[in-house]
Each structure stands twice: as C-alpha cells, then as structure tokens.
C-alpha cells in the first residue's frame, strides 16, 4: 500500500483537478447534500447483506456451466425483482473452454498463455514483498469434509450456453448515461464461494435493493450486473463488452426515450470484499480476526488507456469512504488485475474494490480461503462481513453523488 503521505499528495492533486479529470465523462450531478446521501447509505442493512451471502451459498460454489450455477442465476434474478429492480435482462453467450496445449513432461508453463484478459502481476506495481504463503485452486473434492456440500458441488462444468443477469436504475434526467456496478457470481474450489465472490455479489444486490427504493431518484442510470464465468477468464464480462459496447447511447426505438445500453460513464467492480487479516506469519498462518487497520482497497490499472480517468474515479470513491463508511477506511492503488473490470479498462474509467491488494497481497496468500474448501459462510465473522458492508457504503456514497441521487416524497 502507499504511505499516507503519498495517498494524501495524490488525493490533493485530484482534488485540485476535480471531476474534470474524467475526460470524455460528464461532470457529476451533485446530490442535494451529504446528509441526504448519508440517509440513503444508512438504508444498507448489515443483516440483509449477510443473509444474501448466505442465500448464495445454498448453491455451493456456483461453478459456471453447471445446474447449480443456473439455479443461482434464477435466484439472483428473483431477488432483484423482489427489490423493485424489475427490468432484469440476461446476456446469453456460448463458452467453449480452450483446448489444453500438449506440453512435454517437465516443460515450464507458458507464461500468461492460459490467462486471457489478465495482466501480469509485475505490471502496474504488482511486485510481491514480505512473507508469502502458498496459493492455488483446490481441485480435490475429498478436501471438502462436508459430504453434503461435496455432493452439491460434484457436477462438473460442461461447455455450451451461459447466461448472466443485470437490472438497471433508470436515470430521470439522463437515462442515456450510466455507471455499471458489478461482481461475479460464479466460484470454484469445492467450498461455498462465500467470499469469492458471494461477498461482492451480495454487495451489488444490496446496492440494487436500496437504489430501487421508490423514493430514491437518480439523474443518471446505474446498472447492477452479476457476471458469470469470471473464474474461467473473465468470459462473462468480456461477452457483455463484445455484445454491447457498440450499442452505447442509442435510443431504441427512436423517439422512445429508452436506451437499452446507455453510454458508459464508469465501471466499478467488487471482488472478494471481506477478509483482511494481514500478512501471513512466518509459519504461513494468519490472524484469526480482522486486523484493526483493515481497509477497502480501491484499484485502477496504471497501464490502461483510461488510467487517468480511472484514477480520478478511484479517488472519488476514496472521498465517499471518508464521508459515508462507518468502520473501515479506504486506500487507492494503481494495480487492478484479474477481475471483471479488466475487459472495460481500455474503454471507460474502470476500477475494482477488494479486501486486499490483488497483485501484491491476495496473490501472496493473504487470504488462505481463496479458491479453497474453507471459503464457507461459517468461516467469516461479523467483523469480516462488516468490511464488505463498508465497501457497499463507499460505492453507494460515490454513486449517489455521481448520479445526482435525491430523496423524493
């Protein structure tokens, strides 16, 4: 992480620049007052957030290409509709896993060849430091001691049709412009994918619930997207971009005032939101409880085409955290990688929120439950869940400001 002095200097610079640094993006419409936004943020509910994570875990790890994944998508859509976000839509695409390349026994792995749309850890300041712990994806079903969960996760992924669901808060003044808020609903590892990425999915759903309140109006639109196929290489987000990037801002039918794909003003991703217990100890273990200095990591990618705009957006969220988050602070970093904001980052200001820095910390074993059978609802404490809620408060406060949210009678 940056030192406080560096973070302050960058924050001061961007404060001077203001939101005009978001080139090709309209200046945000200011909501009535911070107190109005604070009243909206207060509607984010800790118990509802936890209950939504719990609800997602009934489908096990929600591995893409399985019946449990499809059932989870149906459940997510039903929940969104129950919130009043009834204009749900689905993106449909075909996924065919790449054919494995035959390699001689003992040959070194192909650097980066199997990870499309992913940035090398070294780029953008991602060099690992400090104590590292082993990471990887568990593929051994017998490491899951719960026989019921093991059976639930038994069906393997099959190639073919995939779907993902989203709904939209329609802006009252500028329906032709929107911010996209996302998280991926699929997981792997023979657990429940509670943190990766039930925590992010539940966060986006909680934002959709509150923003869908009939007495909340926004000038600009907000899309709440729950991506599929993240774990296979960001394929769901990439399918969305491929299908819809050219449709931005088109009024269909002409004169209707309806915009199936409003112009993208920014993309905010949420991926693994709950576990910040610090660096592994020398023996590879971690502290049992959330560290007091836990924070919400807001990341942009310094090598992207929209790096300057994304950095400005990141600092807007940092400022929202200062105003509206109740428990944990935020930090800004310049290395965003390995999540669904990747396919957007050369097209629009794109950032991600994390429990830890992705390139340096998660990749160095700061979360021992990542892609493991222990990624269970029961693994995490209320302090962990509260970090996720603070990330929701951060994003909500920023979106309310950027979209001109108001309370109306």
C-alpha positions in Angstrom: 0.0 0.0 0.0 1.0 3.6 -0.4 2.2 5.6 2.5 -0.3 8.1 3.9 1.8 11.0 2.6 1.7 9.6 -0.9 -2.0 9.0 -0.7 -2.5 12.5 0.6 -0.5 14.0 -2.2 -2.4 12.1 -4.9 -5.7 13.0 -3.2 -4.8 16.7 -3.0 -3.8 16.7 -6.7 -7.0 15.1 -7.8 -9.0 17.4 -5.5 -7.5 20.3 -7.4 -8.3 18.7 -10.7 -11.8 17.8 -9.6 -14.0 15.5 -11.6 -12.9 17.2 -14.8 -10.1 14.7 -14.9 -12.8 12.2 -16.0 -12.1 13.0 -19.6 -15.0 12.2 -22.0 -17.3 11.8 -19.0 -19.8 14.4 -17.9 -19.2 16.2 -14.6 -21.2 14.5 -11.8 -24.5 15.9 -10.8 -24.3 16.8 -7.1 -27.0 15.3 -4.9 -29.0 17.5 -2.5 -26.4 17.3 0.3 -24.1 14.9 2.1 -26.8 14.5 4.8 -29.3 13.3 2.1 -26.7 10.7 0.8 -26.0 9.7 4.4 -29.6 9.0 5.0 -29.7 6.7 1.9 -26.4 5.0 2.9 -28.0 4.2 6.3 -30.5 2.0 4.5 -27.8 -0.5 3.6 -28.5 -3.3 6.1 -25.8 -5.5 7.7 -28.2 -8.4 8.4 -29.6 -8.3 4.9 -26.1 -8.3 3.4 -25.2 -11.3 5.5 -28.5 -13.0 4.6 -27.8 -12.5 0.8 -24.3 -14.1 1.1 -25.9 -17.0 3.0 -28.6 -17.3 0.3 -25.9 -17.6 -2.4 -24.1 -20.3 -0.5 -27.1 -22.7 -0.9 -25.9 -23.2 -4.4 -22.4 -24.4 -3.3 -19.5 -22.9 -5.3 -21.8 -21.9 -8.2 -19.3 -23.2 -10.8 -20.0 -21.9 -14.3 -21.6 -24.5 -16.7 -23.5 -26.4 -14.0 -27.1 -26.7 -12.8 -26.2 -25.1 -9.5 -24.8 -22.0 -11.4 -28.0 -21.8 -13.4 -30.2 -22.1 -10.3 -28.2 -19.3 -8.6 -28.8 -17.0 -11.6 -32.5 -17.7 -11.3 -32.4 -16.9 -7.6 -30.4 -13.7 -8.1 -32.9 -12.5 -10.7 -35.8 -13.3 -8.4 -34.2 -11.3 -5.6 -33.6 -8.3 -7.8 -37.2 -8.3 -8.9 -38.3 -8.5 -5.3 -36.4 -5.3 -4.6 -38.3 -3.5 -7.3 -35.4 -3.7 -9.8 -37.9 -5.5 -12.1 -36.3 -4.6 -15.5 -34.0 -7.6 -15.4 -32.2 -8.7 -18.5 -29.9 -11.6 -19.3 -26.8 -11.7 -21.5 -26.6 -15.0 -23.3 -23.3 -16.3 -24.8 -21.5 -19.5 -25.7 -18.5 -20.7 -23.8 -16.1 -23.3 -25.1 -13.1 -23.9 -22.8 -9.8 -23.6 -24.7 -8.3 -26.9 -25.7 -5.3 -27.7 -23.5 -2.0 -27.4 -25.2 0.0 -30.6 -25.1 3.3 -30.0 -23.3 6.3 -32.3 -22.9 6.6 -33.7 -19.4 8.6 -31.4 -17.2 8.2 -28.4 -19.5 7.9 -25.0 -18.0 4.4 -23.4 -18.1 3.6 -21.0 -20.8 3.9 -17.5 -19.3 0.5 -15.8 -19.5 -0.8 -18.0 -22.3 -3.7 -19.5 -20.4 -4.9 -16.3 -18.8 -6.6 -14.1 -21.5 -7.6 -10.6 -20.3 -5.4 -10.8 -17.3 -2.4 -8.6 -16.5 0.9 -10.0 -15.4 1.3 -9.5 -11.7 4.5 -7.5 -12.3 2.8 -4.8 -14.4 1.4 -1.7 -12.7 3.3 -2.1 -9.4 2.4 -5.7 -8.5 5.7 -7.0 -7.3 5.2 -9.2 -4.2 7.0 -8.3 -1.0 7.2 -9.7 2.5 6.2 -13.1 3.7 4.3 -15.2 1.1 2.0 -18.2 1.6 1.0 -20.8 -0.9 -2.0 -20.1 -3.1 -3.8 -22.1 -5.8 -7.1 -23.5 -6.8 -8.3 -26.6 -5.0 -9.5 -29.3 -7.4 -9.6 -32.2 -4.9 -13.2 -32.9 -3.9 -12.0 -35.0 -0.9 -10.5 -31.9 0.7 -14.1 -30.8 1.4 -15.0 -32.7 4.6 -18.8 -31.9 4.3 -20.3 -34.7 2.4 -23.5 -32.8 1.6 -21.5 -29.8 0.2 -19.2 -32.2 -1.7 -22.2 -33.8 -3.4 -23.7 -30.4 -4.2 -20.5 -29.4 -6.0 -20.0 -32.7 -7.7 -21.5 -31.9 -11.1 -18.6 -30.8 -13.4 -18.7 -27.8 -15.8 -19.9 -28.5 -19.3 -19.3 -26.4 -22.4 -22.2 -24.5 -24.0 -24.6 -21.7 -23.4 -24.1 -19.3 -20.5 -26.2 -16.5 -19.0 -25.7 -13.6 -16.6 -28.3 -11.2 -15.2 -28.5 -7.5 -14.6 -31.0 -4.8 -13.8 -31.0 -1.0 -14.1 -32.0 2.0 -12.1 -33.2 4.4 -14.9 -32.0 7.9 -14.6 -34.7 10.5 -14.6 -32.8 13.3 -16.4 -30.1 11.4 -18.3 -31.3 7.8 -18.9 -28.8 7.7 -21.8 -25.8 7.6 -19.5 -24.9 5.1 -16.8 -22.4 3.7 -14.3 -22.0 -0.1 -14.3 -21.6 -1.7 -10.9 -20.6 -5.4 -11.0 -19.5 -8.5 -9.2 -19.1 -12.1 -10.4 -21.5 -14.8 -9.1 -19.6 -17.9 -10.1 -16.9 -19.6 -7.9 -14.6 -22.6 -7.7 -12.7 -24.6 -5.1 -15.2 -27.0 -3.6 -16.5 -24.6 -1.0 -19.4 -22.2 -1.0 -17.7 -19.3 -2.7 -18.9 -17.1 0.2 -16.2 -14.5 -0.1 -15.1 -15.1 -3.8 -17.4 -13.8 -4.8 -20.6 -14.1 -2.8 -19.4 -11.1 -0.8 -19.2 -8.9 -3.9 -22.4 -10.3 -5.4 -24.4 -9.6 -2.2 -22.9 -6.1 -2.1 -24.1 -5.3 -5.6 -27.5 -6.8 -4.8 -27.8 -4.7 -1.6 -27.0 -1.6 -3.7 -29.7 -2.6 -6.1 -32.1 -3.1 -3.3 -31.6 0.4 -1.8 -31.3 2.3 -5.1 -34.6 0.6 -6.2 -36.5 2.3 -3.4 -39.4 4.3 -5.0 -38.4 7.5 -3.1 -34.8 7.5 -4.5 -34.4 9.2 -7.8 -31.1 9.4 -9.8 -30.4 11.8 -12.7 -28.2 9.2 -14.4 -28.7 5.4 -14.7 -27.0 2.7 -12.7 -26.7 -0.9 -13.9 -26.3 -3.7 -11.4 -24.5 -6.6 -13.2 -23.7 -10.1 -11.8 -21.1 -11.6 -14.2 -20.7 -15.3 -14.9 -17.6 -17.1 -16.0 -15.1 -14.9 -14.1 -13.1 -17.8 -12.8 -12.6 -19.2 -16.3 -11.0 -16.0 -17.6 -13.4 -13.1 -17.3 -15.5 -14.5 -20.0 -18.9 -13.2 -18.9 -17.8 -9.6 -18.6 -16.0 -10.0 -21.9 -19.2 -11.3 -23.6 -21.1 -8.3 -22.2 -18.5 -5.9 -23.7 -18.3 -7.7 -27.0 -22.1 -7.7 -27.4 -23.0 -4.2 -26.1 -20.1 -1.8 -26.5 -21.3 -0.6 -29.9 -24.9 -0.1 -28.7 -24.0 2.7 -26.2 -26.2 5.7 -26.2 -28.6 4.5 -28.9 -32.3 5.4 -28.4 -34.3 2.4 -29.4 -36.8 2.7 -30.8 -36.1 6.2 -32.0 -38.0 8.8 -30.0 -39.0 6.4 -27.3 -36.7 7.9 -24.6 -35.4 4.3 -24.0 -31.7 3.4 -24.1 -31.1 -0.3 -23.9 -27.3 0.4 -23.5 -26.7 3.9 -22.1 -23.3 5.4 -22.6 -20.8 4.0 -20.1 -19.5 6.7 -17.6 -17.6 4.3 -15.4 -17.4 0.7 -14.3 -17.0 -0.3 -10.6 -16.2 -4.0 -9.8 -16.4 -5.7 -6.4 -14.4 -9.0 -5.9 -13.6 -10.6 -2.5 -14.7 -8.0 0.0 -14.4 -9.5 3.5 -11.1 -10.9 4.6 -8.3 -8.5 5.6 -6.4 -10.3 8.4 -2.9 -9.1 7.5 0.2 -10.6 6.1 0.9 -14.3 6.8 3.1 -15.1 9.7 6.4 -16.8 9.2 4.7 -20.2 9.5 2.1 -19.3 6.9 -0.8 -18.8 9.3 -2.9 -15.7 9.6 -4.5 -13.8 12.5 -7.9 -15.2 13.4 -9.7 -11.9 13.4 -9.9 -8.9 11.0 -7.0 -6.6 11.6 -7.9 -3.2 13.2 -6.3 -1.4 10.3 -8.2 -3.3 7.6 -9.3 -1.2 4.7 -11.2 -1.2 1.4 -8.7 -1.4 -1.5 -9.8 0.7 -4.5 -7.7 -0.1 -7.5 -7.2 1.2 -11.1 -4.8 0.0 -13.7 -2.0 2.4 -14.4 -1.3 0.8 -17.8 -4.8 1.1 -19.1 -5.9 3.5 -21.8 -8.2 5.3 -19.3 -5.8 5.3 -16.4 -6.2 9.0 -15.7 -10.0 8.8 -15.7 -10.0 5.6 -13.6 -7.6 7.2 -11.1 -9.9 10.1 -10.7 -12.9 7.8 -10.2 -11.0 5.8 -7.6 -10.3 9.0 -5.6 -14.0 9.9 -5.8 -14.8 6.6 -4.1 -12.0 7.3 -1.6 -13.7 10.6 -0.7 -17.0 8.8 -0.4 -15.5 6.4 2.0 -14.2 9.3 4.1 -17.7 10.7 4.3 -20.0 7.7 4.5 -18.2 4.5 5.6 -18.8 3.7 9.3 -15.9 1.4 10.3 -13.1 0.9 7.8 -11.1 3.4 5.7 -10.1 3.1 2.1 -6.8 3.2 0.2 -6.1 3.7 -3.5 -3.7 1.6 -5.6 -2.6 1.6 -9.2 -2.6 -2.1 -9.9 -6.0 -3.5 -10.9 -5.9 -7.1 -12.2 -7.7 -10.4 -12.5 -11.3 -9.3 -12.2 -14.2 -8.3 -14.4 -13.2 -4.6 -14.7 -10.4 -5.8 -17.0 -12.4 -6.0 -20.2 -13.7 -2.5 -19.6 -10.5 -0.7 -18.7 -9.4 0.4 -22.2 -13.0 1.6 -23.0 -14.0 3.6 -19.9 -12.9 4.5 -16.4 -12.8 1.2 -14.7 -11.9 0.4 -11.1 -12.2 -2.5 -8.6 -12.8 -2.8 -4.9 -11.1 -5.5 -2.9 -10.4 -6.8 0.6 -6.7 -6.6 -0.1 -4.4 -5.5 -3.0 -4.9 -8.1 -5.7 -1.5 -8.2 -7.2 0.6 -8.0 -4.1 -1.4 -9.3 -1.2 -4.1 -11.8 -2.4 -1.6 -13.3 -4.8 0.9 -13.7 -1.9 -1.5 -15.7 0.3 -3.1 -13.1 2.5 -6.5 -14.9 2.1 -6.0 -18.7 2.8 -9.6 -19.4 1.8 -9.2 -18.1 -1.8 -10.4 -20.9 -4.1 -10.4 -23.4 -1.2 -13.0 -25.6 0.5 -12.8 -23.3 3.5 -14.5 -20.4 1.6 -17.7 -21.0 3.6 -20.2 -18.7 5.2 -19.3 -20.1 8.6 -15.6 -19.2 8.1 -16.2 -15.5 8.4 -17.0 -13.4 11.4 -19.2 -10.3 11.7 -16.0 -8.2 11.6 -15.3 -9.7 8.1 -18.9 -9.1 6.9 -18.7 -5.6 8.2 -15.7 -4.8 5.9 -18.0 -5.9 3.0 -20.7 -3.5 4.2 -18.2 -0.7 4.4 -17.3 -1.3 0.8 -21.0 -1.1 0.0 -21.2 2.2 1.8 -18.2 3.5 -0.1 -19.7 2.6 -3.5 -23.2 3.8 -2.7 -21.9 7.2 -1.5 -19.9 7.7 -4.6 -22.7 6.6 -7.0 -25.3 8.7 -5.2 -23.0 11.8 -5.8 -22.1 10.9 -9.3 -25.7 10.2 -10.4 -27.4 13.0 -8.6 -29.4 10.8 -6.2 -32.2 12.5 -4.4 -34.9 11.6 -1.9 -38.4 12.5 -3.2 -41.8 12.4 -1.5 
